[in-house]
Structure formats: structure tokens, C-alpha cells
């Protein structure tokens, strides 16, 4: 759309400015034609006293075209279609973040833009200005009513337009999220849950797009909890429907079972498949199919049998039951009857036939017969390799089996080996534990002898020499132990020098000896031959203090050798002491002899200081008032030196004065006396003649100098200044004579003060006016009269700008040009500083705050609107929705106009949704508070503050209790919305009865039973858990004597707890005393029965005997050593309850020793070994027929294989033994006898 507007205007002649303001309402395109504008060529310039009057040229017309934008866009464009074109014209745009010198501008925001025309490239001479204010159209706001689809993926949603704010009339388009137009109809119907774009276009073609979301309700999804039938082919299955998500409560249910049940839980279902249709309150449906399963077949899934080891009841049977309903109960039986174990694992079993009956929690019973066997014993052959050297660990034992055993086999030697061979063995008792694949084990013991250690005896030793460096040492020795013959290796620093048992002519040193016996066993030792320390002399010399003195001395300090030294000096007198004194510089000789006659001769030189010599160099004074110098260069004597002055101190040498001094060194030796004097010239003096400056800032000052003193000729240094044509100021001149002596003087050159022009300004009354003036006065220089250039003292009818004045004083001195800037008031500018729209729908609390700058205070204000509103205040409030206009003028009647539109929000709408759903209820359990509600809110001014009647707050609340609840919504502007009452529904309380069936049969036996029945309330079906026994049926059969608790849990996990007390008969306490409970076989012991609560007793002693004795004590004799368990079973004949109690009795002793062994490797009677029990200390010594001890055993578990303590096989014959042992309780066993060794 194009619109052409002819704008009438008025041109004001203001010095050199023509201005124009244009306001444009933003439309598609506006073209403005400006005709007959006057242009000024340039501003006045002042050069000296001449003035150039600006030239004015006329331009017929200027055409502007404008392309506008819509709300919040930046695509505006201003095109100057027709404008004056000349090389002397330059252009500038300013406003809303742009600054450019091109003619046409684009990418504009809404706002005010200024177009200026200048006639110089630096944009300082302003000719013309136009202000273009671009206003945005009213914001488009569309209000809609949304109806969401009723069910998941339904297409019955609808959107209707209620009202649109902005500049109408409006047109509407419906788009999808890809921008495709899908409809233009109002209302927009048959919609699925999705996102839709509403595009609203106003009269100006501005389009506002709103995103609208239609919720797709959650799909109604149901699941089922199924309970299998208790046993195969039973019809007691249960299934419960659970709404997993979606749907609107309440729900109805339709089952296709034979009874066509209609609740969420169906009972009495047989094995098979069923269909359930669930319908919500919006008639949305979900159909699921469930299957009621039979339990798995009750059977033994896996069986583990561990046969008993040889002659041991350590067998084990493990079963893994599957199928049925856990938990399972177990009953074990063997040929002796029912066993006490009720577990799936039974152990400590003897070889026998076993019968297992197992029952699931529903009472289904199965059985299985199992045979447990016995394994063979271990038969082992041993091979022993003895230890080679004392304390070596190179012994070895290897074994192999002569019978078939179960592999894999584990070997555990006491040295850590885990194979058939134990190597690296030390002298000790070695234990081997063998375990087969069935964990059957046996223990074997071995002993390895330790060969005797190699030792030496010193026969002759000379290990201390007379004098340093002698070589008369001697070592002679004899060797014992190990296995002869021996090899000797003597080394000195790693070099072998002898292989005999005696070495001589030894110097002081360390000698290493290695002895190797016949088994390659080694003995190492070290011998050290000592010598006196070297006889050494250290001289302490005191030299003569001065040249030619006899006060020196020498002290001899002797180290080493053997004490009691004698001394002899080479002086003329017989000096025999270690100190020689009162000597001069010379060479001296000393002989020293120690108490062993060792001799030391030495020479010492005594020096003296050189004679002190003093050399001097004089430096006279070059410049008056300075000091001279003398340079002293001493030598000889003993530095440092000390200076001794006579008369005047020469540290600061004064001209024409005599000085004398002498030097002494560190030892007080003195030099000859030195005498000298210093001279100087007269001081430098200057006389100055000065001429000052004629005018301020001139450089016509002069200076002349007349110099005397010092040492002619002279040089003058002005510190870089030119001494000709001097400016006013201070100057420093340095005068330098022939000796470079310098004197410094400061000279001052004066000048008149600067001519100062003092202007008095009257600014134009308003921005752009030409009614200003300038007055001026001059001071300074050489005084009045003053002349001004230009010659006008008073300037009037001036616009704002820059002016230049110059003044001349009575002597013709001219001031600097003064640039005077004549200002003007700032342009009167007003803007809406802030505004507040109306808080609530149809409210009247709006306000507008103005910000006014520029112009001349005070301001006047005139507010109005289309409804007759008026106000003279700067800021206004208590406003309703609408457009307000303001005209502002300052004290000089300069004015500006603005407008502001105030809007109000839409009315608040709020809906609620109860989120929590527990099988048709809003609360999960009776008296629980786990409800959840959410609200959907629109209108007003978000964010919203929601307060609930139960004290909670927020858009979504949880932990809500059953009952009536409502809420109040307050938006960000404190606008209020009150909800209707909301009903929160909870299920009924779970109620049930508990009754006793049977108390516990015996004390500590958990076979009491009770039943839970008449369960109502909550959400069936129910799950039952007996807390103490973990049983999950209505009837519990494993209850102990105590308070027992049962938990009833419904489908919402709500739990009701009941309790019942189970009683039992009195406790049976079996007890008895054994006296004594240990001793040596045969042992007579008495048993005293102290049991309580029983009248029938059964006794057994480790398969020794078993009997039933009623209320009597008894005695028994045990004649075989070992450890025995005495077990009492105490029973009550009235209740058939019993308890078992066991104590241990220890019978100490050794089995009778055999009278012969035959260690020939046939595994028959190869060893002398011992069977015992309760033996602590043990020792047996074996002797040959000559009484020589050939072997010793110190552990009852050790064996003798017919070898000697050295590992050698002993010859056949009769050997004797002496055995001593002590029982753990202190009983003593002594035994002697003989044993025949066969090969």
C-alpha cells in the first residue's frame, strides 16, 4: 500500500539554520514531498576584521520515502528520493543506534531519526535538519478458548477465537509447526493433540504468531497383577487390574471369565487366558489379556552328594528344589529313622540310604531316595633327601599314592608347598595334610636332621705389629664340624694367596678365610692384623713479630707410634723438649723416637716479616675550596697497617698546610715519618647585565657576563638554551675555567602580563533562536587603552555558535585570539520514563511517568485522552486502559507532544486436575496423605501464587489428605481467583481378625499356628506376610512361642498389622557334671545328672555305650585314650519334648609301641610311629647297643625310619629307647624298651 502526504511547514530563519520535524505513523510505505526549502551556503567566518555573509540558495523540492516495520522488527528504511545535490553538500543520519553519512538508511528500529545537511566534509557547518519520529502500531494480542481431545489420539479438539486487541480489522491463518497453512476457519475443529500456530494479521499487514498446544491425553494403559493357582489344576487364581497411566477416574471393568466379574479384582480363576476391558469416565477404553498360570512342577532340580570320608561321618547331601510355591519344607530319614534336619542341606552323614520328603508352601509333597557311600583311605610312600649343610634348607620329601583316590588332590605342607614334592626344607618337623576332591584329609609327619656346623680353633695368632709397615703377623688354626676333608682359601683384597691352615709374614691388613667341607658347605671368617698408627709430626710455628727479631718459637705435635717420645733439635745447645723458643728466622731439624724404637726425622722452616716501606703520591687543589689528596702505597711488615698522624689530621687536606705521619703494622712494627703540603687557585666571580621582555610572549631579552678568578680562559654553558632572543623566565649559566672548575648562576628575565579578554554572554532564549549577545572587557599587558578586533565591543542578535575576538594594549601588544562559544538551551526532549499497565482485568491502577530534559524550567503539562481525562501533573496514576496524550511546554513556550497506550491483562482462568490415582481412589490408604493435585492457569499476569486451604502452596501439591480442599490464585499483579471445592477420596480402612489354631508343641520349637480371616477394606486382593516366619498364607504353621505379627498388604501397598501370642510348654534344661573330666587311661569317672523339666533320660558316650536311665547317676571306666563326647537327651513324658546336651572328656595316653620295624619301602611297618591323645611334651631317644644315641624324636607326631640323626641308614640290630611324655593335664608317662631294626 502506498500513501502520499503533502506536508505544510513553516521555515524559521535562525542565523544559519532551517529546521523541520516530521512524525510518521509506521505503515507499509509513506512518501513525503517537501517543496520550496531554503538552503544556506555556509556559516560566517571571521578572519582578522573581515566578515563573510552566508549565501542562500533555493531548492524546489525534496521527496522522502519510508518503508515501515511491525512490532519489534528492525527492517525499516528511509529513502531520500529527491534532494539537493552539490559538491558543497554533505549528509549525516543519527538516531536509534545508527550513525552514517549515506543518504538512504535501512535496517531501522522504531524511534526518532535526524537527517542533517552540512556544507563541509567535517560536518561542522550545519545547514538543515529534519527529525522523523517512527511509531510502532499497537501490539496484536489474541485470546482463544481451547477444548482438548477427550481421549488419547482422538480428533475432537477445538480452538475458538474470543477477542483480538490491536489495529483491526484482523485476518487469521492456522499453520502447523513447519509453517504450512492448514486452515482459515473459525472455530478450528476436529483437532488431535498437537501444536498449532495461529497467525493474526492487522490492518497494517503486521502478523503476530501464537503457539497453541492441544494436549493429547495420556493413553489409558492398564496392567494386571496375576496370582497363579495354588496347585496344578486348581481354580483359586486371582488377578487385579492396575491403571498404569492415563484415563479419568472412576473406572469400570468387564471380565470374560465364566462368572463375568465386573470388579478390578477377579477371584476363583482357573488356569487359562482372560480378557479385561477397562473404561474410564470419558468412555476411553483399554483391553488387556492375562494368563493364569499353573505353578511349576515341584521337583529336585539338582542334587549334590559328597560321600563320607574313610571311617568318618562327614558326608553331605544338597538338593535344589524348583517348582511349586516357595518356601519349601524338608524332612530327612535314614535307616535309623527321621533325622532332625529341616534344611535343603544335610551334613555330618555316615554312609547310609536317605529318604527326602519336600513340601511347598501350598502343601504339595514329593520325595526322593538317595544313597551316600564311603571313600577309601590314603596309602602313601615317602622319599626323603637329607639337608646338606648346617641350617641349610635344601632337604626334600616326595610322596606318591599306592591306591586310587579322588582327584584333584590338595597338598598342604607346613613349609607352604602345595605339590607331591616339598623342597627347600630346613631341619624341623614337617607336616603334610592331604585333601582329596571330596575334602577327605589325612595328616603325615616327617623330621629332617641338621648337620653339625663348621667351626675353627685358633692355635697361634700374632695380630699386632711393632712398627708401622712391619710384616711379621701369623695365623694358625684347626677345623671341626661339617664333613672332612676341608679346603682352605685365604684372600687379600679378593686375591687368593694361600690354601693351608697356617699363614705367616703378614703385614697389617684384613684377611678373608673360606673353609669348604666335603659337602661343599662353607665357613667364612675374617682375621685382621693390626699395626701402630704411622708416626707423624705436626709443627706449630710462631714467626718473629718484626723484621730481624728473635721472638719466634716451634712446637712439635707428635701423633701415632707408641707413646713416651724423645726429641733432639739441631741447635748448638742440647734442646730435647718438644718446644724450641727464642729463635730467629732459619731452618731447623728434629729427630723423634717412640717407646718401640720407631724413628721419625723432620725439617721445619721459620720465616719473618719483611721491612715496612712507604711510597706516596701528592695531588694539589685545582679549584678553589676543594681538597687535595695524597696516595699512600705501603709494603712489607704484617698488614693491615695503622696510620699515626702528628699535628694536623690529613683526612681533609687543606691548601698551604704541612702534614706528617708514620705507619705501624699488625705486629706493632713502625715505618719512617712522612712530611708533605698542598696548594690552590682563587675563586671564579661573574658580573651580569640584563634587558627584560617588551611584550607578553616575546623573545627579545638579553644578558651579558664579565668573569674573573679561577684559571683563565673561560667557557659558558647555558644548559642547552640560546642566550640570544631570550623569553621571559629563569636561566642557569655554568662558567668553566681552564681546570674545569665550575660556578653556577641563575638569571631571571621578566615580561608584562598576558592580555586577558573577559566576555559576558547572553545565550539565545530557546534552542535554535538568534537573540543572544556578547559583551567583552580586556585586562593585563601594558595597560589601557585597549583596542578590540573586530571593533564592535557589543555583539547582538546572535545565534549559538563560535566567535573570535582579539585585543591590543597601549604599547601595541596583541592578545591571543579568544574563541567564544555561545550556547543555547538544550532541545526540549520528553520521553515516557516508565509506565505501568493496569494490574487486573478492568482495573484502574495504571500510571505514566515522564522524563523531560532540555528547554528552560519550569515546565507545564497538559494530559488528555478520548474519554475526557485531563491532568496538569508531570506524572499521572490511577489510570484505566486506553491511550493518553501529553503536551509539554517550557517557560519560553517551546513545546513537545507524546502519547502512551496502557493495557490491561485478560481475565484469570484456572482449572484443576487430581493427578494421584490409586486403583480408583485419590489417596492410596486410609488416613494416608499422598494425594496430588495440579492446576492449569491462564490469563492475568504470570507468575501465579497459589495458596491452598490446607496451608500448602504451588501449582502442584502433594501429600494431600482426604476431604474437601480449595485454593486461591493470585497473579503477579495481586489479581485474585478463587476455586470451587475439590473432593479428595480415600479407600476404606483395612479390617481383619486373627485367631489361634495351635500353640507351640515344645519350648523353642516353632510349630505354632494361627489364621487371619474376615479381611475387608483397602483394595483387594491382599498379600499376607507373617513377620517372624516370612510365611505368606492366611494360615501360619511355623510360629514360635512369643508375640507374632502379621502384615496384610492390599494392592495400594497399604498395610494393616495384627498380632497374636503363641504359648509353649516349660523349657527342658539338660545338665550333668563329669568328675573327673580328664586323666590318664584307664579313667574312672562319675556322671551326676542335674537336669530340669525332664523325667526321661538317654545317655551315649561316643559309640562307647548308649543307655536309658531314669533320674539316676552312674559311673563308667574308659580304658582307651582319646577325646569322648558324653551326650544326654532329656525328655518330658507328658509333652514328648526333648533337649540334648553334650560335654567332652579327655583320656590321655600312648598306644603300645611296636617291637620291630622294617624300613624297606614295602609300606608295611616302615616307620616307628605313635598314636596318642592328650600328650603335650614328648621325647624319645633311641640308642644302639653301645649306648650311643642315634636318633631323637621330640614330637609325638614324628616318625623314625631307621636312619641316624645324620640321615644315614643304621644297620640291622636291636636298638633301645627311653620315652618320656606329659599329658596336657600334667600326668607323667615314662617308658623304656627295645626295638629290632630289619632291612
Helices and strands as residue ranges (DSSP letters): E 3-6, E 18-25, E 29-40, E 46-47, E 50-51, E 56-67, E 76-82, E 90-95, E 98-100, E 105-108, E 111-118, E 126-135, E 141-147, E 157-165, E 171-175, E 181-183, E 188-191, E 195-201, E 207-213, E 221-227, E 237-245, E 252-255, E 265-269, E 272-279, E 285-292, E 299-306, E 315-322, E 329-334, E 337-338, E 345-349, E 352-359, E 365-372, E 380-385, E 395-401, E 410-413, E 421-425, E 429-435, E 441-447, E 455-462, E 473-480, E 487-492, E 495-498, E 502-506, E 509-516, E 522-529, E 536-542, E 552-559, E 566-569, E 579-583, E 586-593, E 599-606, E 610-619, E 629-637, E 642-646, E 658-664, E 674-677, E 685-691, E 702-708, E 715-717, E 729-736, E 742-749, E 753-762, E 772-781, E 787-789, E 794-798, E 801-808, E 818-822, E 829-836, E 846-853, E 860-865, E 870-871, E 876-879, E 882-889, E 895-902, E 909-914, E 931-938, E 945-948, E 956-960, E 963-965, E 967-970, E 976-978, E 982-984, E 991-998, E 1008-1016, E 1023-1026, E 1035-1039, E 1042-1049, E 1055-1062, E 1072-1075, E 1078-1080, E 1083-1089, E 1096-1101, E 1106-1108, E 1114-1118, E 1122-1132, E 1137-1150, E 1156-1157, E 1172-1173, E 1175-1183, E 1189-1193, E 1213-1223, E 1228-1237
